[in-house]
Amino acid sequence: MFSQFKNIDTAFKHIRMFSFFLIVACMVISCFAIYQYYRFYNLKDQRIYILYNGKLLTALASDRKGNLPVELRDHIRTFHQYFFSLVPDDKAIKASVTRALYLADESAKKQYDNFQENGYYNNLIAANISQEITVDSIQLDVDRFPYPFRCFATQKLVRSSSTVFRKLVSQGVIDDLKNQTDNNPHGFLIRKFELLENRAESLKVEKP
């Protein structure tokens, strides 16, 4: 009789242990299912649907912080393109510089006013000079805010008789406006803009 009670007690312990492991397993499965649900839900929120040529395409939104250096460099490059790539036409120069000034503060406006007072733009128009700029490299520090930068570029001044290449180095800091517009798609603003170097590097004389 005592042997039967012992067997019952042993069986009860086994059932209790089995029940305990079953409950733990159910809890683990439930937690994993909840985790997967929230993970899928977050991925769904990052999914963007684009209608292109009548087809629905899917894209994933990414964290801006991961693309920050790329966006900052593009903002700097775009500003320099608008500010320094010019054609010998007064209206075109004003339109291009105006687009550049949407990307920077009054420090860039001050530089524009200096060029204007010195007759820089009038000389371009009078001599029929087209000015192009190529950004060679950009030094950027994203660990400090506002983000300091230094831009190294090459200017190409083309006239009918010759082509002049100039070395241009500029610097400044970039502030985050937290607001994107059509005129400023990245939502950044260049501050403390200044030219460190703008000197002739080489001269190429065109044959008649």
N, C-alpha and C positions, 0 to 999 in steps of 0.2 A: 504494500500500500504506500509506504514511504517512497519506494522506488518510482511509483506512478506520479506522486507529487513532485519528485525531483525532475522527472521527464517533462511534466507540465511546466514547471518553473523554468527549465532550460529552453523549452519551446517558446515560452512567453518572452524570455530575454532575446531570443533570436528574432521573434516577430517585432519586438520593440526596437532592436538594432536596425532591422530591415526598414521599419517605418521611419526611423530617424534619417537613414541615408536617403530614403525616397523623398522625404520632405526637403532635405538639403539639395538633392538633385533638382527637384521642382523649383526651388528658389533660385538656383543658379541658372536654370533654363529661362525662368521668368525674367531675371535681371538681364540676361543676354538678349532676350527678345525685346525688352524695353530699350536697351542700348542701341540695338540695330534699328529700331523704329525711329528713335530720335536722330540717329545718324542719317538714315534715309530721308527723314523730314528736312534736315538741314541741307542735304544735297539737293533736294527738290526745290528749296527756296533759292538756291544759287543757280538754278537752271533758268536760262533765258531762251525764249522762243522768238525766232526771227523769220519774218515772212519775206522770202526772196524769190522773185520770178514765179510767184504762185506756189512755192514750196515752203513748207514749214521746217525750218532748220533749228537745231538745238545747240546752245552754247552754254558754257559754265562760267559764272561770275567768279572772279578771283579777288583775293585780298589786295587792296591798293598798296599796302605796305611792301608787298613783294615786288610790285612794279614801280615803286617810287623812284629808284635811280633812272629807270628808262624814261618815265614821264618828265622828270626834272631835266634830263639831258635834251629831250625833245623840246621842252619849253625854251631852254637856253638857245638851242639851235634855231628854232623858229623865230625867236626875237632877233637874233643876229642876221638871219636871212632877210627879214623885213626891214631892218634898220640900215643894213649895209649893202644889200643887193639893189642897185638903183639904175635907172635908165635916164638919159638926158631929156627929161620931160618934167616940167614943174608940177603938173597935176599928178602924174604917176609917182613922183617922189613924195609928195604930200600924202597921197593915199597909202603908200607903202609904210612910211614912217608913222602915220596914224595907227595903222594896224599893229605896229611894233609897240607903240605907247600904251596900248591896252594891256600889254604883258609886263609893263614896268611902271615904276613910280616917277616922281618928279626928277629924280637923278638922271634918268634917260632923257626927259624933256629938257633938262639943263644942258645936256650934251648936244642935243639937237639945236637948241638956241645958239650955242657956241659955234657950231658948224655954220649956221645961218648967218650969224654976225660976221664971221670971218670970210663969207662969200664962197664957202665950199660948194654948195649946191649950184650957185650961179656959175662957178667955174666948170662944173661938170656939164652943165647945159651949153655954155658958150663954146667949150672945146669939144662938144659932142662925144663925151666919154661915157661908156657903159661900165658900171662897176658891179662885180660879182664877188661873192665871198664863199669860201669853203671852210667849214669848221673842221680842223684837223683832230683836235682832242679836247676833252673837257675834264678837268679835275673837280671832283665833287666830294663833299663830306656830309654823308647822311646821318652821321652820329651826333651832329650839332644842329641846333635850330636857333634862328633861321639858317638854312643850309648854305654854307659858303661855297663859292665856285670860282674857278679860273678857266677862261676859255682861250684856246690857242687856234688862230685861224689865219688863212691866207686870202688876201684881197687881190683881185685881178682887175686892173683898170685898162680897158681896151679903147683905143682911139684909132683913127684911120692909118696913122703912120707908125704906131708902136704899141706895145703892151707892157705895162708896169705891174710887177708883183710886189705887194707890200705885206709885211708881217704884222699881224694884229694880235694883241694880248689884252684881254679885258677881265674884270673881276667884279664880284658883287655877292649879295646874299639873296636867297629866295624864301619868300614868306608863303605860307599856305592860307589862302583866303577861305577855304572850306565852301567855295561856291563856284560852280562852273557855268560859263555863259558861252554864247556863240562866238563872241570876240575873244574869249579866254577859255578854251575848252578844257584845259588842265586845272584851272582854278588856282594857279600860282601867280606870284608877283615878284619881279626882280626889284630889289632895293639896293641902294648904295652902289649903283653902276658907275664904273669909271674905266677909262682906257689907260692901261699901263704902258703900252707900246704900240706905235703905228708908224713903222718906218719902211722905206723902200728897200726891197731885198734884191731885185734883179730887174733888168730892162731888156726887153726883146724888141729889136727894130725890124719892122716888116719891110720886105723888099717891094719896090713899086711895081 
